[in-house]
Amino acid sequence: MLQLRQTSGGLVFKVQLQPRASRNQIVGLQGDALKVKLTAPPVDGKANKALLKFLAKKLGVSKSRLQIIAGHTSREKQIEVQGIKEAGLLNRLNL
């Protein structure tokens, strides 16, 4: 089950990122984190930018409503999304 935490800014959840994959996709859950594969390399923040863009499109929110709050240089990241309810987030991620 994806672990969601309510904050004053929105919802926070964990992402396990795999850069340099063959295509961009949500694989499913890995423990309590969302497993995401992206084609972007983990160089100069390219994978982080690609992750925010990919999640914004999947969730139907603008990129400015998403931010990485922990794990900028790690494969395990914590993402905060604003303006979406828990049920909406899980539904849009097909979880």
C-alpha positions in Angstrom: 0.0 0.0 0.0 1.3 3.4 -0.9 2.0 5.4 2.2 0.5 8.8 2.1 1.1 11.6 4.6 -1.1 14.7 4.9 0.8 17.9 5.4 -0.3 21.6 5.4 0.9 21.8 1.8 -0.7 18.7 0.5 0.1 15.0 0.3 3.5 13.4 0.6 4.4 10.0 -0.8 7.6 8.0 -1.6 8.9 7.3 -5.0 11.5 4.7 -5.9 13.0 6.0 -9.2 14.9 3.9 -11.8 16.6 6.2 -14.3 17.8 5.2 -17.8 14.9 2.8 -18.4 13.7 1.8 -21.8 10.5 3.9 -21.4 8.7 6.1 -18.9 6.2 4.1 -16.8 4.8 3.5 -13.4 5.7 -0.1 -12.5 3.6 -0.4 -9.3 4.5 -0.5 -5.7 7.8 -1.5 -4.1 7.2 -1.7 -0.4 5.4 1.5 0.6 6.8 3.5 -2.4 5.6 4.1 -6.0 8.1 2.5 -8.4 8.7 4.7 -11.5 11.0 4.0 -14.4 12.2 6.9 -16.5 14.4 7.2 -19.6 16.2 10.3 -18.3 19.7 9.9 -16.9 20.5 10.8 -13.3 22.8 13.6 -14.4 22.4 17.3 -13.5 18.9 16.8 -12.1 17.5 15.6 -15.4 15.8 12.6 -13.8 14.3 14.7 -11.1 12.9 17.2 -13.7 11.6 14.3 -15.8 10.0 12.7 -12.7 8.1 15.8 -11.8 6.9 16.3 -15.4 5.8 12.7 -15.7 3.9 12.7 -12.3 2.3 16.0 -13.1 0.9 14.5 -16.4 -0.3 11.3 -14.6 -2.0 13.2 -11.8 -3.5 15.9 -14.0 -1.9 18.8 -12.1 0.5 21.5 -13.1 4.2 20.8 -12.5 4.4 23.7 -10.1 2.1 21.8 -7.7 4.7 19.1 -7.3 8.1 19.2 -5.5 10.7 16.9 -4.3 11.1 17.4 -0.6 13.7 14.7 0.2 16.0 12.5 -1.8 17.3 14.9 -4.5 20.4 12.8 -5.1 18.9 9.4 -4.2 16.7 6.9 -6.0 14.3 7.1 -3.0 12.4 10.4 -3.1 9.6 12.0 -1.2 7.2 14.0 -3.4 4.7 16.5 -2.2 1.7 17.2 -4.4 -0.7 20.1 -3.7 -4.4 20.4 -4.7 -5.3 16.8 -4.9 -7.2 14.5 -2.5 -5.9 11.1 -1.4 -8.6 9.2 -3.3 -7.9 11.2 -6.5 -4.2 10.6 -6.3 -4.7 6.8 -5.9 -7.3 6.7 -8.7 -5.1 8.6 -11.1 -2.1 6.4 -10.4 -4.3 3.3 -10.8 -3.5 2.0 -7.4 
